[in-house]
Amino acid sequence: MKIVVNGETRSTRAKTLAELCTALELADAKIATALNGDFVPADAREARLLAENDRIEIVTPRQGG
């Protein structure tokens, strides 16, 4: 299926947001995720199913000032 991750169209076989994070090698990373504009906490990613044309935002914390 086609989805949009951080503004970039991608193809994926992932069924859930957690599977997508694993496929992107981010499963163990400290990240924040949003699905179609809604924040998804880490413990809810397994239950959030993906659908064609979903928009996912993944951000990592950065230090600095």
N, C-alpha and C positions, 0 to 999 in steps of 0.2 A: 504494500500500500504506500501511497505518497503522503508524507507529512512535511511540516515546515519546522525546522529546529533552528532557533536563533536567526530567523530570516532566510534560511537556506533550505530549499526543497530537497528532500531525501526520500529514498525508498527504504522501507524496513519490513521485516517480518515479525517484529516485536508486537506482542498483543497487549502488553501493559507498559505503563511508564517505567516500572522497575526493569522490565526486560530491555527497554530502550536504553536506559542508563547503563546496563550491563553491556549491551552491544556497542555502546560508545566508550566503553572502558572507564566509566565514571561510577560504577556501583559502590566503590569504597571511598570515593572522594566526598569531601564536604562541599555540597552544592545545594542550591535552592532551585526548585522547579515550579513552573506554572504551566497549566494546560488550558489553552483557550482563554487566557487572562486570569484564571483562578489559581491561586497559590495551592500547591500540593505538598503537604509535609512528607518527610521521608517515610514515615510509617504508613502512609496511605498510598504510596506509589504502586504497590503490588495490586491494589484493588482498582486502580484507575485504568480502565480500558482505553485503548487508542482506536481512532476511527480515521478514515480517509480525510485528508485535508486538515487534520488537527494542527494547531499551532502550539509548539512547545518552546518555552524559554528555559534555558539552563544557565545559571550564573554561579560563579565561584567567588568566595570572599577574597578581597585583596586588602593588603595592609599598605599604609602610606598616608600621606597627608598633603 
